[in-house]
């Protein structure tokens, strides 16, 4: 137990003095292994052991597919179609922002991919039509969390691997919660526009001709989510095989739209390599950290501690939500999963909470944390993409916590929102 506590203290100290999360995890784990009498080779062995799972192959494939589609004009075509479809209603372009995130979520697999891919396009269009830049940035940030809940989803793949649950079932479980998040955001924007708390420009006239034109122009882009997810949700291909299909289809779209060259291809591959390297390194180090946590019996100790507070699963879920929201505001999602899942899984198992349901709850909590100060990565990404101050983004995103928290409570306390579709469609 002392070894595990020492490792955590070292990890927190290194974070506090400004070391990167990946380095803090690796160094604290290495020191703990050496203090426990293990050789340094154990860490390298754990690094390899942690990332050799077949399921994890889906991560670089979906990241690459998202980067390719960002470079191939697909995001612009999705946005143009959504604008033609919804631009005529009140706060139409704000609703377009949300709908485009729903469609793009079936491609990108990450919230950051949504922010980077759609963010600049959405913000530019909204500001040009009369929305304020801070509101445009905040809505884009809030709607981006949908991108990592509706499949494919890199955070859900990581959770499924660590929690030893079916990726297919977890992907299916994310569909309705993702749509629910979109609905709560949409209602919030509509009510704000009607009451005048959100200043919106006059809607544009509806044109069926423009809908037809943008649909035809963006047909292959709009078809992408169905192509990527169809075989997987139907049980024909695995998530990893779906990732291969996503990459091939991305290249097909790039060839069709002719907005792609060797430079774009190189940039997409380099960005994917960088993202994948960091994720895999974190998973590998997290495997070693998790081994120490388990060997030191910390999950049992902390599980007993929390269960002594309450054995009411609804109250326990509230406690876990608060804990995850706090952690998500100061750390990135993957390290939190790596550290906390060995501790939380015995608790939810003992209370009869479904691991699939809990996976959606946990990932959504951490996505909200991603747009929460002080360390929320999404805030910095949107500040850079939108060329707006960090403080302005933080101030503007605060009201959007209302619909996001409403969706969180519904997803947490009505598990059938997550479990109904998997019970019908199945999955391995």
N, C-alpha and C positions, 0 to 999 in steps of 0.2 A: 504493500500500500504506500509506503514511504517513497519508493521509487517512482510510482505513478504520480504522486502529488508533486514530487520534485520536478518531474518532466513538465507538468502543467505550469508550475511557477516559473520555470525557465522560459517556457513558451510565451507566457504573458509578459515577462520582463523584456524579452527580446522584441516583442511587438511594441511595447510601451516606449522603447528607446529608438524606434524607427526602422527596425529590420523588416524586410518583406516577409509576408506570411509563409511563403514556401521555404525561405531560409530559416525562419524561426522554428518551423516544424521539424526540418531536417536536423538542425543543430541541437535542439532540445532532445530529440529522439536519440541522436548519436551519443550525447552525454549520458542520458539515462541508461542506454545499453552498456556503456563502458562502466558506469557506476554499479550496474548489476552483475558485472563480471563477464559480460558477453564480449566477443571480439567485434571489431568494426565491420568485419565481413558480413555480419548478420544484416546490417542495414542495406547493403547492396543486394543481398539475396532477397530481402523483403521487397525492395524496389522492383525487381524482376517478377517476383511472385504476384505482386499486387496488380500488375498491368497486363498479365498474359491471358486474361479472360476473353473468350470469343466475343462476348456481348460488347466489350469496350471498343471493338473495331468500328462499331457504328458511330462513335463520337467523331473521329476525324472525317469520316465520310459525310456526315450531316453538316459539319462545320464547313467543309470544302464546298458542298452543294450550295449552302447559303451564301458564301463569298462569291462563288461563280455567278449566282443569280443576281447578286447586287451589282455585278459588273456587266451584266448582259442586257440591261434595260428592262428587266422583268418587273422590278419594283415600281418603276415609273408607269408601266402599263397597268399594273394592278391598281395603282392610285388613280389613274385617269378613268378607269372603268367605274370605280367606286364613286368618283366625283360626278360622273354623268348620271349615275343611278340615284344618288342621295343629295346632290347639290341643290335641289330645288326645295328641300324642306327647311324648317327653321333650325338654325345652327347646323346647316347641312354639312359644311366642310369639317366641322368638329365631329359629326357622326361618321363622315368619310374616314377620318383618322382612325376611329375605332374599328370600323368594318375592314379597312385595309390591314390593320394589325391582325384581325381574325384570319383573313385569307393568307397573309404572309406568314403567319404562325405555322401553317402547314408546310412551310418550306425551310425556314431559317433554323429552328430548333433552339434558339437562344433569345433572351430578351435584349442582350447587347446587339445581336444581329439585327433585330427589329429597329433599335435605336439608330444604328449606323446605316442600315439599308433604307428605311423609310423616313427616318428622322429629318434629314436635310430636305427631302422632297416635301414632306408634310408641312414643316415649319415655313419654308419659302412660300408655298401656296397659300397657307393660312394668313401669313403676314401681308401678302399682296392683296388679299381679299378684305383686309380690315381687322383681323384679329390681332390682339396684342402679342408681342413676341413672348413675354413670360407665360401667358396662358397657353399659347401654342406649344411651348416647350414642356410645360407641366402635363398637358393632355397627352402629348406624344410619349412622355416618360411613363405616365400611368397606364396607358394602353399597351405599352411594350411588354408588360408582365404577362400578357396573354400569350406572347410568342413562345414562352417556355412552359406553358401548361397544356395548350392544345398540341398534340403530337405533329411531327417528331419533336422530341425535347431532350437536349443534352442533360439537364439536371435530373430528369426522370430516369434516364439511362443509368446515371451514376447511382441514384438511389436504389434502383432495381438491382444493380450489381452488388451493392453493399448490404442490402436487406434480403438478398436472395429471394426475390419475387419475380414473377413473369413480367418482362418488358412489354409484351403485347397487351397484357391485362392492364398494366399501368398506363400505357398509351391510350387505350380505350377509355380508361377511367378519367383521363384528363379532358375529354371532349366537352362534356356538359359543364364541369366547373369553369372551363375557359369561356364558354358561351355565357355562363352566368356572370362572370366578371365583366364581359363586354356589355351585357344587359344593364348591370348596375351603373356602369360608367355612362352609358347612353341615356338612361333615365335621369341621372344626375345632371348631365349637360342640358337635356331638354327642359327640366324643371328650372334650372338656373337661367336659361334663355327666356323662358316664359315669365319668370318673376323679375327679370332684369338684373339679377346679380352677376350674370355673365353677359358682357357686351358682345353682340354678334352682328355682323353685317346683314343686309337684306339678301334673301336667297335668290339664286338665279332661276331663270325660267327652265322648265323641264323640256327636254328634247329627246323624243324617242329615236330620232335619227342619230343623235350624238351617242346614245346608249348603244345602238347597233354598231356604230363606227368603232367605239372604244372596245366593245366586246370582240369584234372581228380582229382589230389590231392587237388585242391582248389575249386572244383565245388560248394560245399555248401557255402563256404565263398563268392564266386563270385555271388551266387544266392541271398545272403542276401539283397542287395539293392532292388531287384525286389520283394522279399517277403514282405519287410517292407513297400515299397512305392506303390506297385501295387494296393492293395485294397483301399488305401487312395486316390490315384490319380484317380482311377476309380469310386470313390464315394461310395464304398461299406462299408468302415469303417471310423470313425472319426480319427483325429490325436492321440487322447488319446487311442483309441482302437488299432491303429497302433503301439503305444508305447508298449502295452501289447504283441502284436504279436512279436515285436522286442526282448523283454526280453525272451519270450518262445523260439524263434528261436535261440537266442544266447545260451541258455542252451542246445538246441538240437545240435548245432554245437560243443559245448564243449564236449558233450557225444560222438559224432561221432569221433572227433579228439583225444580224450583221452589225452588232454594236460591240464587238469583241475583237481584240488583237492580242498579239503575244505578250505585250506589256501587261494587259489586264490579267491574262492567264498567270503570268509570273507573280503578280501582286496577290492574286487570289490564293495561289499555292503557298506563298511565303506567309501570308496572314494566317492561313490554316495550320501551317507547321508550327508557328509561334504559339497559337492558342492550344493546339493539341499537346505540344511539349509541356506546357505549364500544367495542363489538366492531368496528364499522365504522371508527371513528377509528383504532383500533390497526392494523387491516388496511391502511388507507390510508397511515399513517405507515410501517408495516412495508414497504410497497411501495417507498417512497422509500429507506428504509434498505437494503433488498435490492438496489436499483439501484446504490447506492454500493458495497456489498459486492462485487457482480459486476464493476463498473467497475474496482475496485481489485485485482481478481484474488485476493481473499482466499480464496474457495472452493478455488482451485487450490493456493494456498500451504498452507492447513491440511489439505487432502486429501493432499498430498504428505507433510506432516509426520506425519499419522496412519498413512498407508500405509507410511512408513519404519519405523514401530514394528512393524507386522505386516500381512501380507496374508492372514492366516487369518480368514475371515469370522466364524467362531464367536467367536474372541477379540475381533474388532472389535465384534461385537454386544455383548459383555460390557462393553467400554470405553465404548461409546455408552450402554448402559443406566446405567452408573454416572454418566456425565456428565449424562444427562437427569434421573436421580433427584436429583442434587445441584441442578441448575438449578431443577427443579420445587419444591424445598423453599424456594427464595428468591425465585421469580418466578412469575407466572401463566402458564398454558399457552399462550395465544395469542401473547404477545410472544416466548416461547421458539421457537415454530414459525416465526414471522416472521424471527427472527434466525438460527436454526440450520439451517433446511431448505436454504437456498442452499449451506451448507457441507457438510451431511451427504448430500444427494442424490447428488452426484458420487461420493462414497465408496461408498455402497451400490450404485450402478449399476455401478461398476468391479468390485465383488466379486460381482455377480450376485444380489444380494438383491432380492426382489420389492418394488416400491413399495407394493403393497396390504398385504402382510404387514408391512412396516416401519411403515406408517401405524397399524396396530393396536398394534404394539409401542411406538411413540412416544407415542401418545395415552394408552395405559395407564400408561406410565412417569410421564407428567405428571399423571395422575389420582392416582397414589400420592403424588406430590409435593404435591398439593393437600391431603392429610391429614397432611403431614409438617411438623414445626416447622423453622425458626422462623416462616416466613411463610405456611404452608399456609392458604389461604382457608377451606377446609372446617372447620378447627379453630375458627376464629372464628365461623363461621355456626352450628355446632353448639353452641358455648358460649352463644351468644345465644338460639338456639331452645330449648335444653334448660335455660336458666337455671342453668348450672353453670360453675365456674371453668375458665379456659383450661388451667391446670396439670392439673386433674383429667382433662380430656378427653385431653390429651397422654399422661399416664401410663397411662390405660386403653386407648388405641388401640395402644400399642406391641406387645402380643402379637398383634394382628391383622395385623401385617406378615408374620408367618410364612405364613399361607395366601395372602396377597396376593403375596408374593415367589415362592412355589411356583408359583402361576398364571403369574406373569411369566416364569419360567424355561421353563415348558412352552410358553407362547405364543411365546417368542423362539426356542427351539431345535427346535420342531416346527411349521414353517410351515404344514403341511397343516391344522392346527387352524383357521387363518384362511383358507386358500386352497381347501379342499375344497368348501365350499358354493358359492363363486363359480364354480368350475369346472363345477358341475352346473347351477346356476340361471342362470348367465350374468350379464347386465347389460351396459349399453352402455359 
